Structure formats: C-alpha cells, structure tokens
Amino acid sequence: MELFYHPLSRYSQKVLLGLYEKQVNFYPRVTELRDPIQRQTFSKIYPPCKLPLLKCSDGSLLPESTIIIEYLDQHIPGGTRLLPKDSADCLRVRLWDRIIDNDISNQLFLLEQQLSMAPEHRNELAMAQVKQRLLQVLASIDDELANSHWLVGDGFTLADCALVPCLEPAFELLSLLELENLCRYRQQAKIRGAWELVAEEAQLAAAEETSGLKLIP
C-alpha cells in the first residue's frame, strides 16, 4: 500500500494515526500540492488532487480519511480495532467522527485562514463566530470524556483518530484549560506511540517550512 499525504495536513495525520494503530506496512508518498510540478504529477494519478489518498495493494485508489480508516479496519486484522464490534458504539464512533471533521477540523481551517491574513483583512465577526462554534463542540466533547477514557469508551477508535490531530491547534487558538476532561485526554494522547510518530514527522515538516532547509530525521 502507498499513502499520498502531507505531514502538516490534519486529515493526513488522521490516516497516519490509523495506519500506525493498525501496524500497517505502507510506502509513504509525501506530496506537496503547493508545488506545481508535484501537483501536476499527482493530478495524473488522482485528478481531484485531494489528500490523503491510499493506493491499495490491488492498485485501487481510496480517498477520504474516514473511508481509508474504515477500509483498514475491515482488511487489516492486527493492531487496534478502530470500529467497535458493538453496533451502538460503532454508530457513536461514526457520529463523533463526522462531528469532529465538520465542526472542529474544518472550522479550525477557517480560523487559520483568517489568521494567515494581514490584520486589516481579517473578518473579526466571522472569526468570533467560528471560535464560538468550536468552543461549543469542544465543551460537548469534554462532557463526553467525563465518563470514558477515550472518546467512545475505553478503546482508541476512528473518532480519536479524527480528534487527536485537532487538539494542539485548538489549544493554541482557543482558551480551553477549564475543560479538564479534554486536558486529560490531550495529555494521554500526546504519549500514545502512534501519535508520537505522527507528531514527530509533523514537527520536522513544520521546521523545514520555517527554515527553508530539508532536515535529516
């Protein structure tokens, strides 16, 4: 299997986390869509030109982070089970996954877009509305975590693959320290082996962007 991804993309990080949790051997294909040559090359493989993309062992292409992780859980017997056997728990996992993607990850992206602009070009009202929506969703997650170790019960799932990559940006951009359960969750996520691998690659990529130099891991 090959994974086309970028280490600074939250949706790519979500899939990487799933791959490491499942202990999958895969070929990493870091793809920089901001580079015209790499974008043109990738568009020949996958015309929509969206990351992440999994090239399966049979040559088929699988887009969309949630679908990729569900595919891995169905076809890779080892590692962490990312979708619970219990149907009710499985439905909760899928629900939280969609909420996190739509109401946290995508909203963080909107906020980051605004912050990347010069101050005089920012829409302060839109930023305030996005922050309010994020706080509401994160508060509901904090309530959920009052009675569970991970987001859905005691096992690490697809929902956690979605949430963990959002934590550091959320804590950087919002005041969340009063959400005690979320703070506890953040700390336990930081020391999970699969996430440590994802975070290390992301830190190297971020440092490379800042310095303009390609670092040796």
HELIX and SHEET records of a PDB file:
HELIX    1   1 ARG A   10  LYS A   22  1                                  13    
HELIX    2   2 PRO A   36  ILE A   45  1                                  10    
HELIX    3   3 SER A   65  HIS A   75  1                                  11    
HELIX    4   4 SER A   87  ILE A  100  1                                  14    
HELIX    5   5 ASP A  101  SER A  105  3                                   5    
HELIX    6   6 ASN A  106  LEU A  115  1                                  10    
HELIX    7   7 PRO A  119  HIS A  121  5                                   3    
HELIX    8   8 GLU A  124  GLU A  144  1                                  21    
HELIX    9   9 LEU A  145  ASN A  147  5                                   3    
HELIX   10  10 LEU A  158  LEU A  173  1                                  16    
HELIX   11  11 GLU A  180  LYS A  190  1                                  11    
HELIX   12  12 GLY A  193  SER A  211  1                                  19    
SHEET    1   A 4 TYR A  27  VAL A  30  0                                        
SHEET    2   A 4 GLU A   2  TYR A   5  1                                        
SHEET    3   A 4 LEU A  53  LYS A  55 -1                                        
SHEET    4   A 4 LEU A  61  PRO A  63 -1                                        
END                                                                             
